[in-house]
Amino acid sequence: MIYDVIIIGGGPAGLSAALYFGRGLKKTLIIDEEKPRNIVTHETHSYLTQDGVSPQTFRQRAKEDTLKYEGTTLFNDKVTEVKKHDDGFIVQTPAERFQSKQVLVASGLIEQLPAIKNIESYYGQSVFYCPWCDGWEMRNKKLAIINPDERVMHMVTLLSNWTDKLEVFTDGHDSLTEENKKVLEDKNISYHLEKIAEMSGENGQLQAVRMTNGETVDVEGAFTYVYWNTKYEFLNNLDVERDENGRFVVGQFGETSVKGLYVAGEAKDNFGSQLIAAAANGGEVARFMMMMEIQQEFNKKSIKTK
Ligand SMILES: Cc1cc2nc3c(=O)[nH]c(=O)nc-3n(C[C@H](O)[C@H](O)[C@H](O)COP(=O)(O)OP(=O)(O)OC[C@H]3O[C@@H](n4cnc5c(N)ncnc54)[C@H](O)[C@@H]3O)c2cc1C
């Protein structure tokens, strides 16, 4: 069987795209490893009609919407390789090999936490990275901002919207300029340049940050930096064009330098975003991909009828 499209990734971007493909009568296969980076959190926010639901419920509802359309299938596995084949693609997983005319990469970002002892015990419950996602829940609390680079001042400014009680940690990096230090001092925001040794607390609730010099700061939560792996090794065979920052070079609708290969959601932006933005983008890219196919088919049909 040759699918019209294989979607790699079953997050909001991939499932929203699948909904459009299903309703567009396309034979669609979603391949999803089921390891979204937001799985650590109990609630997702800011998506109209879904505010506060768990990531599992969100996905379950999205799958119900998507898989009710005949011709749409979900296969749980990890894509390991994508190869060009004739006019389309071969998509390989450890268990199976599939063929399609088009491929949509909606595989998000692979997230890695900083090497801070115990951070994983709190991440998603009282330690977060995105104020737009979880700032409201952390309002008026005493918060650690953990960031080793110049973006730390951006986080200070942003989080000042939700609380006045901020403690800055640069985790061993002397990244604050004298000017920035002065801004923080003027606003009575303490900053700590030492490396963080560990986090401590109970039942997912962060209570303190201890530094390598032994000093401990009591807090009620934190916003931390994270790393995002955007290598997408499964595309290594395709020689997809990237820019100097590793971002896919794409057109307005996610079209890459490889004909028939598209990207959507956070994979397209190479940067953390929001569920609603990823879903909207998945739908937009899917509509464009179908339009390309529909146009081609229409051209063929009009030749036949002459
Ligand atoms: C702690 C935390 C809290 C968050 N809270 C919110 C919030 O409250 N509100 C909000 O709007 N956003 C929130 N986000 C951000 C949100 O999760 C993302 O913006 C959104 O999930 C991105 O959607 P996506 O479809 O691009 O990628 P994802 O949702 O990450 O989905 C990608 C899917 O592709 C799969 N995949 C990856 N590689 C492969 C492969 N090789 N083969 C097969 N499958 C693969 C993954 O397992 C995953 O299932 C949060 C994120 C985190 C980390």
The ligand as an SDF file (V2000), in Angstrom:
LIG
                    3D

 53 58  0  0  0  0  0  0  0  0999 V2000
    6.6910   20.9030   30.7630 C   0  0  0  0  0  0  0  0  0  0  0  0
    5.9640   21.4460   29.5710 C   0  0  0  0  0  0  0  0  0  0  0  0
    4.7630   22.0940   29.7350 C   0  0  0  0  0  0  0  0  0  0  0  0
    4.0850   22.6170   28.6490 C   0  0  0  0  0  0  0  0  0  0  0  0
    2.8900   23.2390   28.8610 N   0  0  0  0  0  0  0  0  0  0  0  0
    2.2250   23.7550   27.8250 C   0  0  0  0  0  0  0  0  0  0  0  0
    0.9690   24.4160   28.0320 C   0  0  0  0  0  0  0  0  0  0  0  0
    0.4790   24.4750   29.1560 O   0  0  0  0  0  0  0  0  0  0  0  0
    0.3580   24.9690   26.9510 N   0  0  0  0  0  0  0  0  0  0  0  0
    0.8970   24.9210   25.6850 C   0  0  0  0  0  0  0  0  0  0  0  0
    0.2880   25.4360   24.7560 O   0  0  0  0  0  0  0  0  0  0  0  0
    2.0750   24.2910   25.4730 N   0  0  0  0  0  0  0  0  0  0  0  0
    2.7530   23.7010   26.4930 C   0  0  0  0  0  0  0  0  0  0  0  0
    3.9570   23.0770   26.2760 N   0  0  0  0  0  0  0  0  0  0  0  0
    4.5110   23.0810   24.9110 C   0  0  0  0  0  0  0  0  0  0  0  0
    3.8160   22.0220   24.0310 C   0  0  0  0  0  0  0  0  0  0  0  0
    3.9880   20.7520   24.6130 O   0  0  0  0  0  0  0  0  0  0  0  0
    4.4030   22.0630   22.6320 C   0  0  0  0  0  0  0  0  0  0  0  0
    4.3270   23.3800   22.1070 O   0  0  0  0  0  0  0  0  0  0  0  0
    3.6590   21.1280   21.6740 C   0  0  0  0  0  0  0  0  0  0  0  0
    3.5270   19.8320   22.2290 O   0  0  0  0  0  0  0  0  0  0  0  0
    4.3920   21.0310   20.3350 C   0  0  0  0  0  0  0  0  0  0  0  0
    3.6440   20.2230   19.4770 O   0  0  0  0  0  0  0  0  0  0  0  0
    4.3380   19.3690   18.2960 P   0  0  0  0  0  0  0  0  0  0  0  0
    3.2230   18.5980   17.6850 O   0  0  0  0  0  0  0  0  0  0  0  0
    5.1690   20.2380   17.4510 O   0  0  0  0  0  0  0  0  0  0  0  0
    5.3580   18.3600   19.0500 O   0  0  0  0  0  0  0  0  0  0  0  0
    5.0930   17.2870   20.1970 P   0  0  0  0  0  0  0  0  0  0  0  0
    3.8600   17.5530   20.9620 O   0  0  0  0  0  0  0  0  0  0  0  0
    6.3810   17.2090   20.9550 O   0  0  0  0  0  0  0  0  0  0  0  0
    4.8530   15.9410   19.4150 O   0  0  0  0  0  0  0  0  0  0  0  0
    5.8950   15.3240   18.6800 C   0  0  0  0  0  0  0  0  0  0  0  0
    5.6300   13.8230   18.6590 C   0  0  0  0  0  0  0  0  0  0  0  0
    6.5510   13.2190   17.7280 O   0  0  0  0  0  0  0  0  0  0  0  0
    7.0610   12.0340   18.2950 C   0  0  0  0  0  0  0  0  0  0  0  0
    8.3460   11.7140   17.6640 N   0  0  0  0  0  0  0  0  0  0  0  0
    9.5380   12.3660   17.7830 C   0  0  0  0  0  0  0  0  0  0  0  0
   10.4810   11.7490   17.0420 N   0  0  0  0  0  0  0  0  0  0  0  0
    9.8630   10.6930   16.4470 C   0  0  0  0  0  0  0  0  0  0  0  0
   10.3070    9.6560   15.5690 C   0  0  0  0  0  0  0  0  0  0  0  0
   11.5840    9.5900   15.1450 N   0  0  0  0  0  0  0  0  0  0  0  0
    9.4200    8.7130   15.1690 N   0  0  0  0  0  0  0  0  0  0  0  0
    8.1100    8.7560   15.5910 C   0  0  0  0  0  0  0  0  0  0  0  0
    7.6350    9.7150   16.4270 N   0  0  0  0  0  0  0  0  0  0  0  0
    8.5090   10.6590   16.8390 C   0  0  0  0  0  0  0  0  0  0  0  0
    7.1800   12.3620   19.7790 C   0  0  0  0  0  0  0  0  0  0  0  0
    7.2670   11.1770   20.5580 O   0  0  0  0  0  0  0  0  0  0  0  0
    5.8800   13.1430   20.0010 C   0  0  0  0  0  0  0  0  0  0  0  0
    4.8140   12.2780   20.3120 O   0  0  0  0  0  0  0  0  0  0  0  0
    4.6450   22.5070   27.3450 C   0  0  0  0  0  0  0  0  0  0  0  0
    5.8600   21.8370   27.1630 C   0  0  0  0  0  0  0  0  0  0  0  0
    6.5150   21.3040   28.2610 C   0  0  0  0  0  0  0  0  0  0  0  0
    7.8230   20.5980   28.0590 C   0  0  0  0  0  0  0  0  0  0  0  0
  1  2  1  0
  2  3  1  0
  2 52  2  0
  3  4  2  0
  4  5  1  0
  4 50  1  0
  5  6  2  0
  6  7  1  0
  6 13  1  0
  7  8  2  0
  7  9  1  0
  9 10  1  0
 10 11  2  0
 10 12  1  0
 12 13  2  0
 13 14  1  0
 14 15  1  0
 14 50  1  0
 15 16  1  0
 16 17  1  0
 16 18  1  0
 18 19  1  0
 18 20  1  0
 20 21  1  0
 20 22  1  0
 22 23  1  0
 23 24  1  0
 24 25  2  0
 24 26  1  0
 24 27  1  0
 27 28  1  0
 28 29  2  0
 28 30  1  0
 28 31  1  0
 31 32  1  0
 32 33  1  0
 33 34  1  0
 33 48  1  0
 34 35  1  0
 35 36  1  0
 35 46  1  0
 36 37  1  0
 36 45  1  0
 37 38  2  0
 38 39  1  0
 39 40  1  0
 39 45  2  0
 40 41  1  0
 40 42  2  0
 42 43  1  0
 43 44  2  0
 44 45  1  0
 46 47  1  0
 46 48  1  0
 48 49  1  0
 50 51  2  0
 51 52  1  0
 52 53  1  0
M  END
$$$$
